[in-house]
């Protein structure tokens, strides 16, 4: 098997890890560590603070407000807000780099009413050494540092993801690469255009393909950024309020969303808060005029040569916004509401969440949800799971990249076993708060296409898709994956290679497309696959049991049995269901009964439950799915 680097998932220090490391080195860190992560009305909140044991920090205080104003004060004296003193816990721990000793402090903010925005600041000082004083999270290696320390926040509410999200099957469309309309120039090909050039996809092109999207079974589309931008990807906006001219017009977006809604298809838009393009009016004015009203929107000072301003990943065409500035926040919050109100979008996918602070996203969620409680906010957080969960309450959910990584290892490369994947999934899902939703993805616009990573093996893709469509979470299909779209070169050279033009007509793999349609229809038809609980099953087999997986999804009086064979040979599988069904169903004996085949890679017939067991032969790299005919005796 060819050696590939799945670069998107390569080990690296996350933004939060880097922030905590330098904050501890500086003296005092918080990192928005609160318990509970998503406080409800009536719940007190414990704030955890961490100090460098080698610094002379003897007192730590927190100043907070509950009326939306900025808390002010230091040395335990508040000029605006209320002061609480933190308690030093007895244990000493080791820092993120395993070389620094850390002391932990805690303080509890009293319970608040529904709708309260709690804002707070933290500082520490030495009693014996006058003048020794620290602000929490004063330094920041990721974005613009706050010399007076960071302002933190959480919101007390009962907001949650809209109910429609759990029933969604999402189709991610990279607008420039999907389709043009019949009366527009045809979509370009990689034979005539470089992979980072514009290919000519438009909103009217998507509008004309709604029949195709609907026939796939999709009921939600996610569009890559559609605002004005000099880049093919659009992730550096020049204008936050208008559609890019190359995609059409503002009216074209309204027409697309209205047409989608008539078909029962919701629309998510991509929103970039961390940075703009260098053509954005505020950046142009701030760079040319030191007295510009937008001078504080960007950082032209605390940067290292040869850069002359702070930018995302040191890419000069992506100057970074100072999202702690009140004017910047109001501008971005207003823009987000505008796409929902003026254009009728149903939600926002939030780009590069770790860039702005947790407090920024807290207020962003408040701005969106207070006006549009049924809008979805779902974030791109490329971090370890504990750091992802720290955004609970600050957005509805997240793209589940930890799950995506192990699914790709299991099915595309077979470097992980199916047994390991299922064990991971049990622990993984149990850690996700009920208030937080997640999306299951196999590939997207920033990583190798699944088929490229699987070296073109369609059967591996089909098995991975069967797994994806029978899991908890909301599945997202990346445009073209359903018809066999791969890429022409390794995306580690240029990740735009995973954004090739959508194939149409005879270029599409019709058998694979039919497979997708059947699985999506199955998920849409059976609520048990969307909202049911999952329980892994033990299997006996003639093959390698580590590459065989079985589980049931169950809800009320229905269960669905899913059997996956990740071996490259057929296997005979025997599964004892009796005890499991008793555990989830109550008093039935479950020794006999039948299971109806609802999805089969080899047209297998229904199964009989005999002596509480089922036996079946599963073809290589295949999935078999059965629906219970016997009602559970609950």
WOPEWO-V685608 format. One record per backbone hydrogen bond with DSSP energy under -1.0 kcal/mol. NH is the residue of the N-H (numbers start at 1). CO is the residue of the C=O. E is the energy in kcal/mol with one decimal. If there is no record, write none. Layout:
nh: (NH;NH)
co: (CO;CO)
e: (E;E)
//
This chain:
nh: (7;9;10;18;19;20;21;22;23;24;25;26;27;29;33;35;42;43;45;46;47;48;49;50;51;52;53;55;57;58;59;61;62;63;64;65;72;74;77;79;80;82;84;86;87;89;93;95;98;102;103;105;106;107;109;115;116;118;119;120;121;123;124;125;126;132;134;136;137;138;149;150;152;154;156;157;165;168;170;171;172;173;177;178;184;188;193;197;201;202;203;206;207;208;209;210;213;214;215;216;217;218;219;221;222;223;224;228;238;239;244;247;253;254;255;256;257;258;259;260;261;262;263;264;265;266;268;269;271;276;277;280;284;285;286;287;288;289;292;295;297;303;307;310;312;314;315;318;320;321;322;323;325;329;330;331;332;333;334;335;336;337;338;339;340;341;342;345;346;348;349;350;351;353;355;361;362;363;364;365;366;367;368;369;370;372;375;376;378;379;380;383;388;389;391;392;394;396;397;398;399;400;401;404;405;406;407;408;409;410;411;412;413;415;416;419;421;422;423;424;425;426;427;428;429;430;432;436;437;439;440;447;453;454;455;456;457;458;461;462;463;464;465;466;467;468;469;470;474;476;477;479;481;483;484;485;493;497;498;499;502;507;508;509;510;513;514;515;516;517;518;519;520;521;522;523;524;525;526;529;530;531;533;535;537;540;542;547;548;549;551;552;553;554;555;558;560;561;562;563;564;565;566;571;573;574;575;577;578;581;582;583;584;585;586;587;595;596;598;599;607;609;610;612;613;614;616;618;621;624;625;626;627;628;629;632;634)
co: (5;6;7;14;15;16;17;18;19;20;21;22;23;50;30;46;112;40;109;35;107;33;105;29;103;27;101;52;55;125;125;123;84;121;82;119;80;77;74;72;72;64;62;60;106;104;102;100;95;93;51;49;87;47;45;156;113;154;65;152;63;61;134;59;132;129;124;122;28;135;146;136;120;118;116;39;162;165;475;220;477;222;174;175;181;199;189;194;176;179;247;202;203;204;206;207;209;210;211;212;214;213;169;266;171;268;173;242;228;228;226;244;249;250;251;252;253;254;255;256;257;258;260;261;260;219;221;347;349;319;237;277;280;281;282;283;284;285;289;292;294;301;304;299;318;311;312;315;310;274;297;321;322;325;326;327;328;329;330;331;332;333;334;335;336;337;338;339;267;376;269;378;271;380;352;357;358;359;360;361;362;363;364;365;366;368;372;346;348;397;350;381;384;385;388;389;391;377;377;437;379;439;399;400;401;402;403;404;405;406;407;408;408;409;409;546;417;418;419;420;421;422;423;424;425;426;429;433;396;398;474;444;449;450;452;451;454;456;457;458;459;460;461;462;463;464;465;467;438;440;170;172;478;480;481;480;490;494;495;496;177;504;505;483;508;509;510;511;512;513;514;515;516;517;518;519;520;521;522;526;527;527;554;552;550;574;572;544;545;564;562;535;560;533;558;555;553;626;551;624;549;622;547;618;616;540;614;612;612;577;578;579;580;581;582;633;607;627;625;625;595;593;613;591;610;575;573;571;567;563;599;561;596;559;594;557;632)
e: (-2.3;-2.1;-1.5;-2.4;-2.3;-2.6;-2.2;-2.1;-2.3;-2.4;-2.1;-2.1;-1.7;-3.1;-1.1;-1.8;-2.2;-2.1;-2.3;-3.1;-3.6;-2.3;-2.8;-3.2;-2.7;-2.3;-2.6;-2.2;-1.8;-2.3;-1.9;-2.6;-3.2;-2.1;-2.6;-2.4;-2.2;-1.5;-1.7;-1.7;-2.0;-2.8;-2.8;-2.7;-3.3;-2.9;-2.6;-3.2;-2.0;-3.3;-2.6;-3.2;-2.2;-1.7;-3.0;-3.0;-1.4;-2.8;-1.9;-2.3;-2.1;-2.1;-2.6;-2.1;-2.0;-1.8;-3.1;-2.3;-2.0;-1.1;-2.4;-1.8;-3.0;-2.0;-2.7;-1.3;-1.7;-1.5;-2.5;-2.2;-2.8;-3.2;-2.0;-1.2;-1.7;-2.7;-1.6;-2.0;-1.9;-2.6;-2.6;-1.4;-2.5;-2.1;-1.3;-1.3;-2.4;-2.9;-2.3;-1.3;-1.2;-1.6;-1.6;-2.9;-2.4;-2.6;-2.2;-1.3;-3.7;-1.1;-3.0;-1.5;-1.4;-1.9;-2.6;-2.2;-2.7;-2.5;-2.4;-2.5;-2.6;-1.9;-1.0;-1.7;-2.8;-2.3;-3.3;-2.2;-2.9;-2.2;-2.4;-1.3;-2.6;-2.2;-2.4;-2.7;-1.5;-1.8;-2.2;-1.8;-1.8;-2.2;-1.2;-2.4;-3.0;-1.6;-2.4;-2.3;-2.1;-2.4;-2.7;-1.5;-2.0;-2.4;-2.5;-1.9;-2.5;-3.2;-2.2;-1.9;-2.5;-2.2;-1.9;-1.7;-1.2;-3.0;-2.6;-1.7;-2.9;-3.2;-2.6;-2.8;-2.8;-2.0;-1.5;-1.7;-2.1;-2.1;-2.2;-2.7;-1.8;-2.5;-2.3;-3.0;-2.0;-2.9;-2.1;-1.6;-2.2;-2.5;-2.4;-1.6;-1.8;-2.5;-1.9;-1.8;-2.1;-1.1;-1.4;-1.4;-2.3;-2.4;-1.9;-1.9;-2.6;-1.5;-2.3;-2.3;-2.0;-2.1;-2.8;-1.1;-1.7;-2.2;-1.1;-2.7;-2.0;-2.4;-2.1;-2.6;-2.5;-1.9;-1.6;-3.0;-2.8;-1.5;-1.2;-1.9;-2.4;-1.9;-2.0;-1.1;-2.3;-2.1;-1.4;-3.8;-1.3;-1.1;-1.4;-2.6;-2.2;-2.4;-2.3;-2.2;-2.0;-2.7;-2.7;-1.0;-2.3;-2.3;-3.2;-2.4;-2.3;-1.6;-1.2;-2.7;-1.6;-2.3;-1.5;-2.1;-2.8;-1.6;-1.7;-1.9;-1.1;-2.2;-2.3;-1.9;-2.3;-2.5;-2.4;-2.1;-2.9;-2.4;-2.0;-2.2;-2.7;-2.2;-1.8;-1.5;-1.1;-3.0;-2.4;-2.3;-3.0;-2.6;-1.5;-1.7;-1.6;-2.4;-2.0;-2.4;-2.1;-2.3;-2.5;-2.4;-2.6;-2.6;-2.9;-2.8;-3.3;-2.8;-3.4;-2.3;-3.3;-2.9;-2.6;-2.5;-2.0;-3.0;-2.0;-2.1;-1.9;-2.2;-1.8;-1.4;-3.0;-2.9;-2.3;-1.5;-2.6;-2.8;-2.4;-2.2;-2.0;-2.2;-2.3;-3.0;-2.0;-2.6;-2.9;-2.7;-2.9;-2.6;-2.0;-1.0;-1.5)
//
